[in-house]
């Protein structure tokens, strides 16, 4: 499974996203992929998954199949993200 977090590194939510990522990796032993929306990859992912509110968290299977996504400044509980990332 992959956990991808789309965010703007120079925004007010950057610190929260980076702390969430660090804590998620420490607790659940799975490193989320932080992707800047200012990159082509980030813009393409946002378009592909129709993410319009940031930050956005996407959980996919290894084959790329979409499992779940969240959008907006209120981040989901780490345990909720972990539950989808372990399916």
N, CA, C and O atoms as a GROMACS GRO file, in nm:
protein
  348
    1UNK      N    1   0.082  -0.118   0.000
    1UNK     CA    2   0.000   0.000   0.000
    1UNK      C    3   0.087   0.125   0.000
    1UNK      O    4   0.201   0.125   0.047
    2UNK      N    5   0.029   0.231  -0.054
    2UNK     CA    6   0.098   0.360  -0.056
    2UNK      C    7   0.008   0.465   0.004
    2UNK      O    8  -0.113   0.468  -0.020
    3UNK      N    9   0.069   0.553   0.083
    3UNK     CA   10   0.000   0.669   0.135
    3UNK      C   11   0.069   0.790   0.074
    3UNK      O   12   0.189   0.810   0.094
    4UNK      N   13  -0.005   0.870   0.000
    4UNK     CA   14   0.048   0.987  -0.067
    4UNK      C   15  -0.019   1.110  -0.007
    4UNK      O   16  -0.142   1.116   0.004
    5UNK      N   17   0.061   1.208   0.031
    5UNK     CA   18   0.006   1.332   0.085
    5UNK      C   19   0.044   1.447  -0.009
    5UNK      O   20   0.162   1.475  -0.029
    6UNK      N   21  -0.057   1.511  -0.066
    6UNK     CA   22  -0.037   1.626  -0.154
    6UNK      C   23  -0.052   1.752  -0.070
    6UNK      O   24  -0.150   1.769   0.002
    7UNK      N   25   0.045   1.841  -0.080
    7UNK     CA   26   0.038   1.964  -0.001
    7UNK      C   27   0.127   2.071  -0.062
    7UNK      O   28   0.208   2.044  -0.151
    8UNK      N   29   0.110   2.193  -0.012
    8UNK     CA   30   0.195   2.305  -0.052
    8UNK      C   31   0.301   2.323   0.057
    8UNK      O   32   0.266   2.361   0.169
    9UNK      N   33   0.428   2.296   0.028
    9UNK     CA   34   0.534   2.305   0.130
    9UNK      C   35   0.551   2.444   0.192
    9UNK      O   36   0.599   2.454   0.305
   10UNK      N   37   0.513   2.548   0.123
   10UNK     CA   38   0.530   2.684   0.176
   10UNK      C   39   0.398   2.741   0.226
   10UNK      O   40   0.374   2.862   0.214
   11UNK      N   41   0.311   2.656   0.281
   11UNK     CA   42   0.179   2.702   0.324
   11UNK      C   43   0.163   2.689   0.476
   11UNK      O   44   0.251   2.639   0.545
   12UNK      N   45   0.049   2.734   0.524
   12UNK     CA   46   0.021   2.726   0.668
   12UNK      C   47   0.000   2.582   0.714
   12UNK      O   48   0.016   2.554   0.833
   13UNK      N   49  -0.034   2.491   0.624
   13UNK     CA   50  -0.056   2.353   0.665
   13UNK      C   51   0.068   2.265   0.650
   13UNK      O   52   0.063   2.146   0.682
   14UNK      N   53   0.177   2.318   0.602
   14UNK     CA   54   0.297   2.237   0.577
   14UNK      C   55   0.350   2.171   0.704
   14UNK      O   56   0.382   2.052   0.702
   15UNK      N   57   0.358   2.245   0.812
   15UNK     CA   58   0.412   2.189   0.937
   15UNK      C   59   0.324   2.075   0.988
   15UNK      O   60   0.376   1.972   1.032
   16UNK      N   61   0.193   2.093   0.983
   16UNK     CA   62   0.100   1.989   1.029
   16UNK      C   63   0.116   1.862   0.946
   16UNK      O   64   0.119   1.752   1.000
   17UNK      N   65   0.127   1.878   0.814
   17UNK     CA   66   0.144   1.764   0.724
   17UNK      C   67   0.275   1.692   0.752
   17UNK      O   68   0.277   1.570   0.760
   18UNK      N   69   0.383   1.766   0.767
   18UNK     CA   70   0.514   1.704   0.791
   18UNK      C   71   0.517   1.632   0.926
   18UNK      O   72   0.578   1.526   0.937
   19UNK      N   73   0.453   1.688   1.028
   19UNK     CA   74   0.444   1.622   1.158
   19UNK      C   75   0.358   1.495   1.149
   19UNK      O   76   0.393   1.392   1.206
   20UNK      N   77   0.247   1.504   1.078
   20UNK     CA   78   0.160   1.388   1.058
   20UNK      C   79   0.238   1.276   0.991
   20UNK      O   80   0.231   1.160   1.033
   21UNK      N   81   0.312   1.310   0.886
   21UNK     CA   82   0.391   1.211   0.812
   21UNK      C   83   0.496   1.145   0.901
   21UNK      O   84   0.509   1.023   0.902
   22UNK      N   85   0.568   1.226   0.975
   22UNK     CA   86   0.672   1.174   1.064
   22UNK      C   87   0.611   1.083   1.172
   22UNK      O   88   0.663   0.974   1.198
   23UNK      N   89   0.503   1.127   1.234
   23UNK     CA   90   0.438   1.047   1.338
   23UNK      C   91   0.376   0.920   1.281
   23UNK      O   92   0.383   0.814   1.344
   24UNK      N   93   0.316   0.929   1.163
   24UNK     CA   94   0.256   0.813   1.099
   24UNK      C   95   0.363   0.706   1.073
   24UNK      O   96   0.340   0.588   1.099
   25UNK      N   97   0.477   0.748   1.023
   25UNK     CA   98   0.586   0.653   0.996
   25UNK      C   99   0.634   0.589   1.126
   25UNK      O  100   0.658   0.469   1.130
   26UNK      N  101   0.650   0.668   1.229
   26UNK     CA  102   0.699   0.617   1.358
   26UNK      C  103   0.601   0.517   1.418
   26UNK      O  104   0.642   0.412   1.467
   27UNK      N  105   0.473   0.548   1.416
   27UNK     CA  106   0.373   0.463   1.480
   27UNK      C  107   0.334   0.343   1.395
   27UNK      O  108   0.320   0.232   1.448
   28UNK      N  109   0.318   0.363   1.264
   28UNK     CA  110   0.264   0.257   1.178
   28UNK      C  111   0.367   0.193   1.086
   28UNK      O  112   0.334   0.103   1.009
   29UNK      N  113   0.490   0.238   1.093
   29UNK     CA  114   0.599   0.179   1.014
   29UNK      C  115   0.572   0.180   0.864
   29UNK      O  116   0.610   0.088   0.792
   30UNK      N  117   0.508   0.287   0.819
   30UNK     CA  118   0.482   0.306   0.677
   30UNK      C  119   0.506   0.452   0.646
   30UNK      O  120   0.441   0.540   0.704
   31UNK      N  121   0.598   0.479   0.557
   31UNK     CA  122   0.636   0.617   0.526
   31UNK      C  123   0.546   0.675   0.417
   31UNK      O  124   0.548   0.628   0.304
   32UNK      N  125   0.467   0.777   0.452
   32UNK     CA  126   0.387   0.842   0.349
   32UNK      C  127   0.477   0.915   0.250
   32UNK      O  128   0.585   0.963   0.285
   33UNK      N  129   0.432   0.922   0.127
   33UNK     CA  130   0.505   0.994   0.024
   33UNK      C  131   0.452   1.138   0.022
   33UNK      O  132   0.337   1.160  -0.015
   34UNK      N  133   0.535   1.234   0.060
   34UNK     CA  134   0.497   1.374   0.056
   34UNK      C  135   0.522   1.428  -0.084
   34UNK      O  136   0.634   1.418  -0.136
   35UNK      N  137   0.419   1.484  -0.146
   35UNK     CA  138   0.431   1.534  -0.283
   35UNK      C  139   0.385   1.680  -0.286
   35UNK      O  140   0.273   1.712  -0.248
   36UNK      N  141   0.473   1.765  -0.332
   36UNK     CA  142   0.441   1.907  -0.344
   36UNK      C  143   0.347   1.930  -0.461
   36UNK      O  144   0.366   1.875  -0.570
   37UNK      N  145   0.246   2.011  -0.438
   37UNK     CA  146   0.154   2.047  -0.545
   37UNK      C  147   0.217   2.142  -0.645
   37UNK      O  148   0.160   2.169  -0.750
   38UNK      N  149   0.335   2.194  -0.612
   38UNK     CA  150   0.404   2.283  -0.703
   38UNK      C  151   0.488   2.208  -0.806
   38UNK      O  152   0.556   2.270  -0.889
   39UNK      N  153   0.484   2.074  -0.801
   39UNK     CA  154   0.555   1.993  -0.899
   39UNK      C  155   0.456   1.938  -1.001
   39UNK      O  156   0.336   1.934  -0.975
   40UNK      N  157   0.507   1.896  -1.115
   40UNK     CA  158   0.422   1.835  -1.218
   40UNK      C  159   0.356   1.709  -1.163
   40UNK      O  160   0.238   1.685  -1.186
   41UNK      N  161   0.433   1.628  -1.090
   41UNK     CA  162   0.378   1.504  -1.031
   41UNK      C  163   0.261   1.536  -0.937
   41UNK      O  164   0.157   1.471  -0.943
   42UNK      N  165   0.280   1.636  -0.851
   42UNK     CA  166   0.174   1.674  -0.757
   42UNK      C  167   0.050   1.724  -0.827
   42UNK      O  168  -0.062   1.685  -0.792
   43UNK      N  169   0.068   1.810  -0.927
   43UNK     CA  170  -0.046   1.862  -1.003
   43UNK      C  171  -0.118   1.749  -1.076
   43UNK      O  172  -0.241   1.747  -1.081
   44UNK      N  173  -0.042   1.656  -1.134
   44UNK     CA  174  -0.102   1.543  -1.205
   44UNK      C  175  -0.181   1.453  -1.110
   44UNK      O  176  -0.291   1.409  -1.144
   45UNK      N  177  -0.125   1.426  -0.991
   45UNK     CA  178  -0.196   1.342  -0.893
   45UNK      C  179  -0.325   1.410  -0.846
   45UNK      O  180  -0.428   1.344  -0.834
   46UNK      N  181  -0.319   1.539  -0.820
   46UNK     CA  182  -0.438   1.613  -0.778
   46UNK      C  183  -0.546   1.605  -0.885
   46UNK      O  184  -0.664   1.588  -0.854
   47UNK      N  185  -0.507   1.618  -1.009
   47UNK     CA  186  -0.602   1.611  -1.121
   47UNK      C  187  -0.657   1.468  -1.135
   47UNK      O  188  -0.777   1.450  -1.153
   48UNK      N  189  -0.570   1.370  -1.127
   48UNK     CA  190  -0.611   1.230  -1.142
   48UNK      C  191  -0.713   1.189  -1.036
   48UNK      O  192  -0.812   1.123  -1.066
   49UNK      N  193  -0.687   1.228  -0.911
   49UNK     CA  194  -0.775   1.189  -0.801
   49UNK      C  195  -0.878   1.296  -0.765
   49UNK      O  196  -0.948   1.284  -0.665
   50UNK      N  197  -0.887   1.400  -0.846
   50UNK     CA  198  -0.984   1.508  -0.829
   50UNK      C  199  -0.975   1.570  -0.689
   50UNK      O  200  -1.077   1.594  -0.624
   51UNK      N  201  -0.853   1.596  -0.644
   51UNK     CA  202  -0.829   1.662  -0.516
   51UNK      C  203  -0.832   1.813  -0.541
   51UNK      O  204  -0.755   1.864  -0.623
   52UNK      N  205  -0.920   1.883  -0.472
   52UNK     CA  206  -0.931   2.028  -0.492
   52UNK      C  207  -0.911   2.107  -0.362
   52UNK      O  208  -0.900   2.229  -0.366
   53UNK      N  209  -0.906   2.039  -0.250
   53UNK     CA  210  -0.885   2.103  -0.120
   53UNK      C  211  -0.761   2.039  -0.057
   53UNK      O  212  -0.745   1.917  -0.059
   54UNK      N  213  -0.675   2.122  -0.001
   54UNK     CA  214  -0.545   2.072   0.044
   54UNK      C  215  -0.525   2.091   0.193
   54UNK      O  216  -0.581   2.183   0.252
   55UNK      N  217  -0.447   2.004   0.255
   55UNK     CA  218  -0.377   1.891   0.197
   55UNK      C  219  -0.474   1.779   0.157
   55UNK      O  220  -0.588   1.773   0.202
   56UNK      N  221  -0.423   1.691   0.073
   56UNK     CA  222  -0.500   1.575   0.030
   56UNK      C  223  -0.421   1.449   0.061
   56UNK      O  224  -0.300   1.443   0.036
   57UNK      N  225  -0.488   1.349   0.115
   57UNK     CA  226  -0.423   1.221   0.144
   57UNK      C  227  -0.491   1.115   0.060
   57UNK      O  228  -0.613   1.104   0.056
   58UNK      N  229  -0.408   1.036  -0.009
   58UNK     CA  230  -0.457   0.930  -0.097
   58UNK      C  231  -0.395   0.799  -0.052
   58UNK      O  232  -0.274   0.792  -0.029
   59UNK      N  233  -0.477   0.695  -0.040
   59UNK     CA  234  -0.426   0.561  -0.011
   59UNK      C  235  -0.454   0.476  -0.134
   59UNK      O  236  -0.568   0.468  -0.180
   60UNK      N  237  -0.350   0.413  -0.188
   60UNK     CA  238  -0.364   0.325  -0.303
   60UNK      C  239  -0.301   0.191  -0.274
   60UNK      O  240  -0.214   0.178  -0.187
   61UNK      N  241  -0.345   0.090  -0.347
   61UNK     CA  242  -0.277  -0.039  -0.340
   61UNK      C  243  -0.151  -0.028  -0.423
   61UNK      O  244  -0.131   0.069  -0.495
   62UNK      N  245  -0.065  -0.128  -0.412
   62UNK     CA  246   0.061  -0.126  -0.486
   62UNK      C  247   0.038  -0.123  -0.637
   62UNK      O  248   0.123  -0.074  -0.712
   63UNK      N  249  -0.074  -0.176  -0.682
   63UNK     CA  250  -0.103  -0.176  -0.826
   63UNK      C  251  -0.164  -0.043  -0.871
   63UNK      O  252  -0.197  -0.028  -0.989
   64UNK      N  253  -0.179   0.053  -0.779
   64UNK     CA  254  -0.231   0.184  -0.812
   64UNK      C  255  -0.380   0.201  -0.791
   64UNK      O  256  -0.433   0.311  -0.808
   65UNK      N  257  -0.449   0.093  -0.755
   65UNK     CA  258  -0.594   0.102  -0.733
   65UNK      C  259  -0.624   0.193  -0.614
   65UNK      O  260  -0.561   0.183  -0.509
   66UNK      N  261  -0.718   0.281  -0.634
   66UNK     CA  262  -0.757   0.379  -0.533
   66UNK      C  263  -0.832   0.310  -0.419
   66UNK      O  264  -0.925   0.233  -0.443
   67UNK      N  265  -0.792   0.338  -0.295
   67UNK     CA  266  -0.860   0.283  -0.178
   67UNK      C  267  -0.946   0.388  -0.109
   67UNK      O  268  -1.065   0.366  -0.085
   68UNK      N  269  -0.886   0.503  -0.076
   68UNK     CA  270  -0.956   0.607   0.000
   68UNK      C  271  -0.879   0.737  -0.014
   68UNK      O  272  -0.759   0.737  -0.042
   69UNK      N  273  -0.950   0.847   0.004
   69UNK     CA  274  -0.882   0.978   0.004
   69UNK      C  275  -0.953   1.072   0.100
   69UNK      O  276  -1.071   1.056   0.130
   70UNK      N  277  -0.878   1.168   0.148
   70UNK     CA  278  -0.928   1.273   0.236
   70UNK      C  279  -0.877   1.405   0.183
   70UNK      O  280  -0.769   1.412   0.124
   71UNK      N  281  -0.955   1.511   0.203
   71UNK     CA  282  -0.915   1.644   0.158
   71UNK      C  283  -0.942   1.746   0.267
   71UNK      O  284  -1.034   1.731   0.346
   72UNK      N  285  -0.861   1.850   0.269
   72UNK     CA  286  -0.885   1.962   0.358
   72UNK      C  287  -0.793   1.966   0.477
   72UNK      O  288  -0.720   1.871   0.504
   73UNK      N  289  -0.797   2.078   0.547
   73UNK     CA  290  -0.702   2.101   0.656
   73UNK      C  291  -0.726   2.014   0.778
   73UNK      O  292  -0.634   1.997   0.859
   74UNK      N  293  -0.844   1.958   0.794
   74UNK     CA  294  -0.868   1.867   0.905
   74UNK      C  295  -0.824   1.728   0.862
   74UNK      O  296  -0.894   1.660   0.786
   75UNK      N  297  -0.709   1.686   0.910
   75UNK     CA  298  -0.653   1.557   0.870
   75UNK      C  299  -0.728   1.444   0.940
   75UNK      O  300  -0.778   1.461   1.051
   76UNK      N  301  -0.736   1.328   0.875
   76UNK     CA  302  -0.801   1.213   0.938
   76UNK      C  303  -0.712   1.160   1.052
   76UNK      O  304  -0.596   1.196   1.064
   77UNK      N  305  -0.770   1.074   1.134
   77UNK     CA  306  -0.691   1.007   1.236
   77UNK      C  307  -0.589   0.915   1.169
   77UNK      O  308  -0.618   0.854   1.067
   78UNK      N  309  -0.472   0.907   1.228
   78UNK     CA  310  -0.369   0.819   1.172
   78UNK      C  311  -0.418   0.674   1.167
   78UNK      O  312  -0.387   0.602   1.073
   79UNK      N  313  -0.493   0.632   1.268
   79UNK     CA  314  -0.543   0.494   1.271
   79UNK      C  315  -0.640   0.467   1.155
   79UNK      O  316  -0.645   0.355   1.104
   80UNK      N  317  -0.716   0.568   1.114
   80UNK     CA  318  -0.807   0.551   1.001
   80UNK      C  319  -0.728   0.534   0.871
   80UNK      O  320  -0.761   0.448   0.789
   81UNK      N  321  -0.626   0.615   0.852
   81UNK     CA  322  -0.541   0.602   0.733
   81UNK      C  323  -0.472   0.466   0.734
   81UNK      O  324  -0.463   0.399   0.631
   82UNK      N  325  -0.422   0.426   0.850
   82UNK     CA  326  -0.352   0.298   0.862
   82UNK      C  327  -0.445   0.181   0.830
   82UNK      O  328  -0.403   0.083   0.770
   83UNK      N  329  -0.571   0.192   0.871
   83UNK     CA  330  -0.666   0.083   0.845
   83UNK      C  331  -0.682   0.061   0.694
   83UNK      O  332  -0.688  -0.054   0.650
   84UNK      N  333  -0.689   0.167   0.616
   84UNK     CA  334  -0.699   0.153   0.471
   84UNK      C  335  -0.567   0.109   0.410
   84UNK      O  336  -0.566   0.037   0.310
   85UNK      N  337  -0.457   0.151   0.469
   85UNK     CA  338  -0.327   0.117   0.410
   85UNK      C  339  -0.287  -0.028   0.439
   85UNK      O  340  -0.187  -0.075   0.384
   86UNK      N  341  -0.360  -0.097   0.523
   86UNK     CA  342  -0.327  -0.236   0.556
   86UNK      C  343  -0.421  -0.336   0.487
   86UNK      O  344  -0.407  -0.457   0.506
   87UNK      N  345  -0.514  -0.286   0.408
   87UNK     CA  346  -0.610  -0.376   0.341
   87UNK      C  347  -0.548  -0.441   0.219
   87UNK      O  348  -0.614  -0.519   0.151
   0.00000   0.00000   0.00000
